[in-house]
């Protein structure tokens, strides 16, 4: 996600305030009043965080009828209320391995959505994508809001929580926007330190997403790739260090990919669509620039659709269309560099029938699998052994 997702109309409701998108005058949905009002019960817990991680990374769902591969892509879907029944009815038959939700859509709600989410959590691992933590801002983190999100994450055994590399509040006031910050090494270090502090509040790892932006602060001294490299090499416990040659996968004792799950750890949520949007708006080649990104620090990928604003001519991260061919091509190339990684598709407005959603998910899965095929071939060339554990999870070790 970047500029799309649940919006706000100014309601404070929860201590951390509201979230908006960059697109000009979109129809906004209040995350506190949007999908029908629910309170998330603490009794919703279904698995430990470690079990949730293993379910997600090992792709431990029932095999799809069409699957002939031992190694599959790990595909997630950003939850829309409209799809809950279809997800449950077709579990194991469609390319959905995990579900991502906005915690703000479920905090302080009534029982209906809580029951619905509990049903989904019984069938799918669930990750959380938050919008209110103001990770790159300067206001103090809000402990009360963090405590609510942490309790909610605990009930779902969410292995990590993601948020955005942007400012969403200043001097106690909501900005009603994900505002880009100046791209400087100092701000990269600031955001990394804030993310580690947030991780301590939340009791689990935090992933930071690169956002779409439509202007560059004049005080920026580096480009986006340089900023991301500085952020994820920032000193301090929990900084993720990528390394050349092989993806920066870490392994548990069982040999499974142990994606970040520990307090104090931070990683990158690489939003492929946002990277393309910024490239189209600011005139650089997103594919050629991929090599400059800290891909070894990526722990999840997002993709969605973009659209063009008729008035300004800007390409907008709207999440209102299927992903463009360029976005799918970049996704494939990113996976070819990174290797096995959860990939979440976001389609939040103007979506069609469930069959259309599934058709897009299948195209996403195909792109990811092509990337994995390339990654395995290159891993072999580099002398990296790619194996399957007993439950089908893919992992890599130096040969």
N, C-alpha and C positions, 0 to 999 in steps of 0.2 A: 504494500500500500504506500501511498505517498500523500497525494492531495485528495484522494477520494476516501470514502468510508462514511461512518456515521457523522453527521454534522450536529450543530447545536443552534439553539435560538437564544442563548444567553442564560439558560438556567444553570445555577450553581449546583443545586441538588446534592452533589458530592463535593467534598472539600477541594478536589483538584480542579474543578471547573470544567469547561467545555472544550470541544474540538470542532474545527472547521476544515474545509478543503480550500484549495487555491483557486478553483475554477470560478469565473465571474458569475455571481448571482445564481448559484445552483439552487435547486429545491433541497432544503435541508431537513434533516430528521433529528429531533432531539434524542440523544442517546438515553435519556432518562425516561422519556415518554413514548419512545418510538415503537417497539415491537409488541407492546401490550402489557407491560407492567408485571414484574415478578420479583420476589425476594429469593435470593439463592440460599437454600438451607444448608447448614453445615453437614447434615447427614448424607450429603450427596456423594461422599467419598466412595470410590470404587476400587482403586488400586493405590499402591505406593508410588511415589515419584519415579523410583527406579523401575518398577514394573511398567509404568506408563512410557518411560523412555524406551524400554525394550520392545514394547508393543509397537511403538512408532517406528523406531529405526529398523527393527527386524521384519517389519511388514507382516505381522502375525495374524492377519485377517484370513478368512476363508478364501481359498483360491477362486478366482473368477472362472466361469465356465470356459471362456475362450483362452485362458492362460496356458501357454505351453512352455513358459520359461521358468527356470528356477530362480533367476535374478530379475526382479521387477523394479520399475520406478516406484518411488514413494510419493503419491500425489495427494494433496490436501485441497479442501474447498472452504473458502470463507463462508460461514453460515449465513443463510437468509432464512427467515421464518418460513417462507413459502416452500422450502425444499425439505423440511424436516420429515414429513411423511414419506416422501420419495426416497430419502436416504435410508430410512429404516426398512421400507418395503423392498429395496433393491440392494441391501447390504451384501457385499461379496460378489455382486454381479456387475458393478460399475466401477470405474477407476477412481475410487475415493478411499484412501487409506487413513486419513486423519481429517479432523475438522478444526478450523480456527475460528474463534469467536472474540468479539469485543467484550471485555468484562463489563464495561460501562453500560452495555445493553441489558445486563442481568442483575446488577447490583440494586438492592432495595426494590425488588419486584414482588409481585404476588405469586401464588403457587403454580399457575398454569405453565408459564415458561420454565419454571424450575423443574417441574415434572418432565417437560419436553426435553430439556437439556440432560436430565438424568438418564432418560431413555437413550439419547444419542451417546452419552458417555459410556453406557454399558456396551455399546457396539463399536465405538471408535475412540482412539486416543484423541484428546483435545488439547490444543495449544491456545494461548491467549495473546491477542494483539491489542495492546492498550494505546490510548491516544492522549492521555491527560497528564502524563508525568513531567512534562516540560523539561525533558532531559538536557537540552542544550541551552536552557534559559539560565537566569541568574537568581531568581527567587529561590528561597529555601525549599527543599522537597517537603511535601505535606504528609507528615507521618500518619494522620488519620486516614487519608485516602489510601496510602500504601498499605495500611493494616487491613482495610477492607478488601483490597485487591489480593493481598496475600492469603487471607482467609478463603476467598473465593477460589484462588488457585489451588489451595490445599484440598478443598472439597473435590476438585476434579483431578488431583494429582498431575497438574500441568507441569511438564518437565522444564519449561522456561517461559518467560514473558518477554514480548518484544514491544518496542516503542520507537519513536522517531527522532532523527537527528535534526531537531528544529526547536524553536522557542514557541510556546503556546500561551505564556502568561508573562507579565512584567509588572513589577511593583504592586503585586496583589490583584491586578486586573487581567481578566481574560482578553487575549488578543483576537479570539475567534478566527484564528488562522494558524497554520503551521508556517511560521515565519522563518525564512532561511537566516542563518547566522553568517557573519564574515568567515570566509575560509582562510584560517590562519593556523599555524602550528600551535599557538597558544590556545585557541579555541578548541582544537582537537584534543589537547591535553585536558582542558576543562571538561569537555563532554565525556571523555573516558573516565575521569575521576567521578563525575556525577553519576555515570552509569554504574560504576562499582559501588558507590554509596547506595544507589537505588537497589542494586542487587542484594545488598545487606538488609535493606528494609523488607524486601520481598522474599528473602530466604531461598532464592534460586537464581539461576543465570539470567542475564538480560541480553537480548539481541537488539541491536540498533539498526534501524532501516534508513538507507539513503532516500531522501525525498525528492519529489519533483519541485522545481522552483522556477519562478517566472521573472525574477530580476536577481542580479548579483550585487550584494552589498559592496559599496565602493572601496571599503577598507580591506577586501580580500587580497591576500598576498600569494595564494596558490590556487591551483585548479582542484576540481573535486577529487580526482584520483590521488593527488598528492595529499589532500586533506584526509582521505580515508586511510591511506597508508600511515600517516602520522598518528591517526587516532588508534589504529589497531596495533601499532608498535609502541604506544605510549607506555612508559615504565609504570610499574606498580603491580601488585598481586592481582591476578585475574586478567591481565592483558593477554590477548590472543596473538601469538607469534606465528605467522605463516612461514613456510619454508619452501624453497624452490624444489622442483623435481617431482614431488608427490604431494597429493592433497594433505592438508594438516588434520588428518583424522586421528582421533585418539581412541584407544581401545581399552575396554574393560577386561577383567580377567578371563571372561568367556570368549574374548576375541571379537565381540560385536563392536561396531562403531559406537563409542560412548560420547554422544553429542553433549554439549555443555549442559550440565544440570546442577552445578554446585554454586552455592552462594559466593559472591565475589567474582564470578567469571562473567566476561562479556564477550560477545561475538557479533558478527555482522549478519544482518538480514539483507541480502542483496535483492533489491527490487529491480528486476530487469526492465520492466516497463518504464519506471522512473528514469533509469539511465538512458533509455531511448528517447523519452520525452525531452530530457535536458539536451541530448545531442541534437535533436531536430530543432529545438528552439535556439541553441547557441552555436550551431554550425560546426560540430565535430563528428567524426566517424565513430559511432558507438562500437562497432566491431573491432576496428583498428585499435581503439583506446582500451579495449578489454584487458590487454596484456599489462597495462599500467595499474590495474586494480589489485587490491590485496586479497585475491581469490582464496588463498589459504586460510583466511579468517572467516569465510562465509560458512554459516551453519544452517541457513534456510534460504530459499529463493521465493520471491513473489513475482507474479506476473498478472497483468490485467489488460484492459483495452484503453486506447486513447482516442480522443476526438479533437477536431479543430474548431476553435472558437471563431465564429464568422466575423465578429466585430474586430477582434485584435489580430486574427491570423495565428494566434499562439496554439501550439499543440498542448492539449490539456490531459492530465491524468484523470480521466473521467470515470473509469471503471464501468462504463455504460455500453461497451461493445465487447465482442470477442477479441482476443489478442491479434494484432496485425502480424503478417508474415515475418516482418523484420524482428518483432519481439520474439516470435517462436524460434527464428534462426539464431538470435542472440542467446536465448535460453539453451538451445542445443550446444552452442559453442561454450557457454559457461560450464555446463555439466561436463563437457569433454575435458575441461581443465580441472574441475573440482572433484568429479567422481560422485559417488552416491551421496545424495543430499535430499531432504524433504523439499518439495516444491508445492507451493500453495497458489491456487488460482482464485482471483477476486473478480466477481461480476456482481455489482451491487445495485445497478439501476438499468432500466430498459431491457431487462433480460426476458428471453422468450420462454418457451415451454421447457419442461424438464428434459425432454429428448434433445433439445438444442443445447442445453447445458452439458449433457452427457457427451454429445458430439464434440464439443469444445474440449472437454476433459480428455477425451480419447486422442485428440490432436496434440494436446499438451503431453500426454503420456508417450505418444510416439516420438515427439521431439526429445523428451528426456531419455528415452531408450536409445535413440540414435546417438545422443551424447555419451551415454554410458558405454555403448559399444566402442566408440572412439577412445574413451578414457581407458577401457580395459586393454585395448590394443597398445596404447601409449605406455600403460603401466607395464605391460610385458616387455616393451622395448627398453624401459628404464630399469628392468630387473626387479620390478615390484610384483610380488606374488599376490594374486587376487583369488580368494578362496570363498567357499561357502561354509558357514557353521551348520550344525545339525538342523536348525530351524530355518535355514535358508537365508540368513543374514549375510550380506557381503562385507568383507573386510579386506584390508591390504596390509602387507608387511614387506619389509625389505628382503629381497631374496638373498 
